Amino acid sequence: MPDYQEPILIEDGTSTLPPLFFKLKHWQWWFLVVLNVLFIVAGQAAAVILGRFYYDQGGNSKWMATLVQTAAFPIVLIPYFFLHSSKGPLSASPSPPLKTIFLLYFVLGVVIAGDNMLYSIGLLYLAASTYSLICATQLAFNAVFSFFINNQKFTALIMNSVVVLSLSASLLAVNDESDAPSGVSRSKYILGFLATVGASALYSLLLSLIQLSFQKVLKKETFSVVLEMQIFTSLVATCVCMVGLFASGEWKTLHGEMDGFGKGRVAYVMTLVWTAVAWQICGIGVVGLIFVVSSLFSNVISTLSLAITPIAAVIVFHDKMNGVKIIALLLALWGFASYIYQNYLDDLKAKKTEKEVNEASSNSNC
């Protein structure tokens, strides 16, 4: 079977549509794209705001902040069992050995746990401005990994999208007046900086590896497979975090952390619960976009959400919406529109090519 994540090259070699596009109706493909975009933007914005709220109100456990990023994976079982039982896979390719699948999910789960820990350390020791600026570098890392691992092709519009979204995130970062959280030493600041750089690089590598896994290992074109990967990798990552939480001794401080939480014990529990739910929604969107489009597009949308998050902060925390934030938002929307327009052009070219092939086939039969 063809590698459905590898871009299709038509005419001038600029198309980025996966072969899955041809297996779905036009509106079905775009519905999946829009749905997963909403999952990423809403999920990541909510998760980041709640994560910042957790630290601001007295939370200090890095392992707990890491654990909640994957702990709510059981909620994905609901759509998984529904989709798994309602429709079989579109591909007749045999499933890989269970040993191979187990090893794949285990390795990806451990990598996810490590990446989440690096992000937790970065958010703890860095100001939001510095953290956002460094996170924007994930697009540059992803461009490299996608080129070497996934054979990703770049057009002028896609490159424009990457550059503009990076500028948008950078504007939001330098707009923040704070440079480092109070009480953070120079050594911890450096640790946070290096952790966030490493997390951005590792996240981009993870996206490309997930895309490659769909191509070369799983070889099934159903959304139930996407959810299956989300469930089992999250299960592994959650187990790793639980081991870390108890091995580090941080579990002993959780009771006192709950009692000292600024908004009370109930707010402490609800903050962790809804942070976990938000991260799962975001995770489904990330893997879903890798499935229907590419890892690069998934990363572009993740970066777009860095610009959307301040809007949510204005609503929730009544932050000031100044001119720099408005410009950053407009840049983010511009970059997002550039990538969507590229997919629209690819759609037209793909339809034209398919029509020409069908006409040629009909003429030859005659």
Sequence and secondary structure as in RCSB ss.txt:
>XXXX:A:sequence
MPDYQEPILIEDGTSTLPPLFFKLKHWQWWFLVVLNVLFIVAGQAAAVILGRFYYDQGGNSKWMATLVQTAAFPI
VLIPYFFLHSSKGPLSASPSPPLKTIFLLYFVLGVVIAGDNMLYSIGLLYLAASTYSLICATQLAFNAVFSFFIN
NQKFTALIMNSVVVLSLSASLLAVNDESDAPSGVSRSKYILGFLATVGASALYSLLLSLIQLSFQKVLKKETFSV
VLEMQIFTSLVATCVCMVGLFASGEWKTLHGEMDGFGKGRVAYVMTLVWTAVAWQICGIGVVGLIFVVSSLFSNV
ISTLSLAITPIAAVIVFHDKMNGVKIIALLLALWGFASYIYQNYLDDLKAKKTEKEVNEASSNSNC
>XXXX:A:secstr
   TTS    TTT     THHHHS HHHHHHHHHHHHHHHHHHHHHHHHHHHHHHHTT   HHHHHHTTTTTGGG
GHHHHHHHHHH   S       HHHHHHHHHHHHHHHHHHHHHHHHHHHHS HHHHHHHHTTHHHHHHHHHHHHS
     HHHHHHHHHHHHHHHHHHHH S  S TT  HHHHHHHHHHHHHHHHHHHHHHHHHHHHIIIII    HHH
HHHHHHHHHHHHHHHHHHHHHHHTGGGGHHHHHHT TT HHHHHHHHHHHHHHHHHHHHHHHHHHHHT HHHHHH
HHHHHHHHHHHHHHHHH     HHHHHHHHHHHHHHHHHHHHHHHHHHHHHHHHHHHHHHHHHHH 
